[in-house]
Amino acid sequence: LKTIPLRLGLRSYDIIVGYGITPGLGRFLKRLKLGSDAYIITNTSLKARFGPSVANSLKKSGRNVRFKVVPDTEESKSMAVASLVINDLASYDRLKRVFIIALGGGVIGDLAGFVASVYKRGIPYIQVPTSLLAQIDSAIGGKTGVDLEKGKNLVGAFYQPRLVFADVKLLKSLSRRQVSAGLAEAIKYAVIKDKQLFSFLEKNLSGLLALNPKPLEFVVARCASLKAAIVSKDEREARGIRTVLNFGHTLGHAIEAAGRFKAYNHGEAVGLGMLAAMEISVALGLTDEGALRRVEALIQRAGLPVRIKGVSPSRIVACHYHDKKFVGKRNLFVLSCGIGKTKIVKSLPLEVILRAVRKRIQSPTL
Amino acid sequence: LKTIPLRLGLRSYDIIVGYGITPGLGRFLKRLKLGSDAYIITNTSLKARFGPSVANSLKKSGRNVRFKVVPDTEESKSMAVASLVINDLASYDRLKRVFIIALGGGVIGDLAGFVASVYKRGIPYIQVPTSLLAQIDSAIGGKTGVDLEKGKNLVGAFYQPRLVFADVKLLKSLSRRQVSAGLAEAIKYAVIKDKQLFSFLEKNLSGLLALNPKPLEFVVARCASLKAAIVSKDEREARGIRTVLNFGHTLGHAIEAAGRFKAYNHGEAVGLGMLAAMEISVALGLTDEGALRRVEALIQRAGLPVRIKGVSPSRIVACHYHDKKFVGKRNLFVLSCGIGKTKIVKSLPLEVILRAVRKRIQSPTL
């Protein structure tokens, strides 16, 4: 069991990473001076699988428990579902003693965090991430939000949880595809910040795909530490430090959107986005072909696509142009200067981007 | 023209109070480094009345302007309207240069502030309050929110504006009843914090009701200063300092709710709530009958009810029990220790509250 502190003054909190630690959740909450009533936001299958052990642990530490089940789809990240949840929460919460537990992946974490941020102008919440992607990335750092017709995460807040509780044993519920998607974010951390982690991933990839506890716990804790360090220096992405986390995401989001969020899941799109960013980095002479090939090999071994299929380069560039990260008329790219190092480049010409994207397109003859 | 600074570190801002200052709004915004695109949330009648002069001032200082009209009812403070507004805002905002102007009273200010707080995890907004109540109170301090079926302001955030711009000339659009409602909040500030202001109100009440610029500007600026001082010491109502602002509101909200938000408007209910709080204060020996009579006389001269009609005391107490300010099982009352002084009392027995409420009920024979 590892405890990683995320330091943010009065909003500081711990990230707990371990294997089979769920029965101890109630004990960890004791230090936090929360209310007596836990409101657990989750979905049907997660409730069936983990609900009893989470609820038992909470009840043993003297809490009341209520579950709120939301659909297991991206549609749960909407104002409509948020409204339903908040009304239900209000009927449960009579005496201002309620706190929220997000038991789920990125969708549930983002929704629950948003609900916690706006209900009565903010109540405490705990992240209990059940996907690798959430344990490594989305449960940490306080970015919460729901989607609008006009775009993803257009509504939200920066609102930090009081605890992130990552039991890697929960990851056994994941499909292989979901594990691969999570590994994409782990690879991202390695490429932007941690050469040693990159080597570790290369050596332990099959163990990770098999969900072996030791390497899994190591990787989740390492990524959590890297994210915690970045967030504590730049909570609101205002100083350009948190920006490095967007490596692979700028074009990744565009690839996701261009595929209408069906062709690729987030992790897969980020993998492709990282490769496109590597292509740009090579084209600009920031890093060499060798680094690109190493990243490509690792992404491929993680079970992720390395070539874009069925989406046109021009559509990707058009989606990129409408991304909310596109500040003013200038784009902003996190590029690689070799594994473990990054450079932020502004106002990249669209031709450069287009050329890089074209290089990642599956050629018809392959 | 008066400039009142509200000091909150990086979130500090100015409150500008003056008469006929709207044509200068664009100039004031220049210092704030806002984007080029103003998104003005207002209602149809306010747009017709003040829209042209606000828009002209902004255009002269080189901004683009888009109006968004919402219904002139409390229903605009809903998740449904917030969603509609945010989707519309997203279609206007392409290049992350948009900021919001709330041109209206409390409903529009609360809605616009909430939208600003959650859109893309927070964009800047400006309060241009058009009601006396908003100029004196609700536009200042960053409490934003929308209502749910289960209760008012259940969804919201603490999110500070970048400027509060109070042109008392705009108050000419108000009905007499709306002016009276605003005066209730002014009386509240005087009772809790400022004996001199109380005397000023006693001397200048007819001038205020006639909307004479001089006393109006004085009172708005004075109340704004008092609120600014309180908010800068306790932004999130976490230290018990901001709590004094709830004087008259604890039972006021209950009276509003007991009357199903139709019998009394907010200011009227606060007036009655203050009188009930004064009754409790007298009953507990914190202040004397004389202070109660002075407050009662002033409230009456302001055109506000001083007796509760058509709502039963037991229903008021029941509504009070369900108020979101009711922490744990203990209530929290701001009581008066004579004009200008307060005391916060916890866990008041319900009989004491009931007796005070009964004293303010209109007796059938009167």
Boltz contact constraints between the chains, C-beta under 6 A:
constraints:
  - contact:
      token1: [A, 79]
      token2: [B, 79]
      max_distance: 6.0
  - contact:
      token1: [A, 79]
      token2: [B, 83]
      max_distance: 6.0
  - contact:
      token1: [A, 83]
      token2: [B, 79]
      max_distance: 6.0
  - contact:
      token1: [A, 86]
      token2: [B, 155]
      max_distance: 6.0
  - contact:
      token1: [A, 87]
      token2: [B, 148]
      max_distance: 6.0
  - contact:
      token1: [A, 87]
      token2: [B, 149]
      max_distance: 6.0
  - contact:
      token1: [A, 87]
      token2: [B, 150]
      max_distance: 6.0
  - contact:
      token1: [A, 90]
      token2: [B, 150]
      max_distance: 6.0
  - contact:
      token1: [A, 90]
      token2: [B, 154]
      max_distance: 6.0
  - contact:
      token1: [A, 95]
      token2: [B, 328]
      max_distance: 6.0
  - contact:
      token1: [A, 96]
      token2: [B, 327]
      max_distance: 6.0
  - contact:
      token1: [A, 118]
      token2: [B, 155]
      max_distance: 6.0
  - contact:
      token1: [A, 118]
      token2: [B, 157]
      max_distance: 6.0
  - contact:
      token1: [A, 120]
      token2: [B, 324]
      max_distance: 6.0
  - contact:
      token1: [A, 121]
      token2: [B, 156]
      max_distance: 6.0
  - contact:
      token1: [A, 121]
      token2: [B, 157]
      max_distance: 6.0
  - contact:
      token1: [A, 121]
      token2: [B, 158]
      max_distance: 6.0
  - contact:
      token1: [A, 148]
      token2: [B, 87]
      max_distance: 6.0
  - contact:
      token1: [A, 149]
      token2: [B, 87]
      max_distance: 6.0
  - contact:
      token1: [A, 150]
      token2: [B, 87]
      max_distance: 6.0
  - contact:
      token1: [A, 150]
      token2: [B, 90]
      max_distance: 6.0
  - contact:
      token1: [A, 154]
      token2: [B, 90]
      max_distance: 6.0
  - contact:
      token1: [A, 155]
      token2: [B, 86]
      max_distance: 6.0
  - contact:
      token1: [A, 155]
      token2: [B, 118]
      max_distance: 6.0
  - contact:
      token1: [A, 156]
      token2: [B, 121]
      max_distance: 6.0
  - contact:
      token1: [A, 157]
      token2: [B, 118]
      max_distance: 6.0
  - contact:
      token1: [A, 157]
      token2: [B, 121]
      max_distance: 6.0
  - contact:
      token1: [A, 158]
      token2: [B, 121]
      max_distance: 6.0
  - contact:
      token1: [A, 327]
      token2: [B, 96]
      max_distance: 6.0
  - contact:
      token1: [A, 328]
      token2: [B, 95]
      max_distance: 6.0
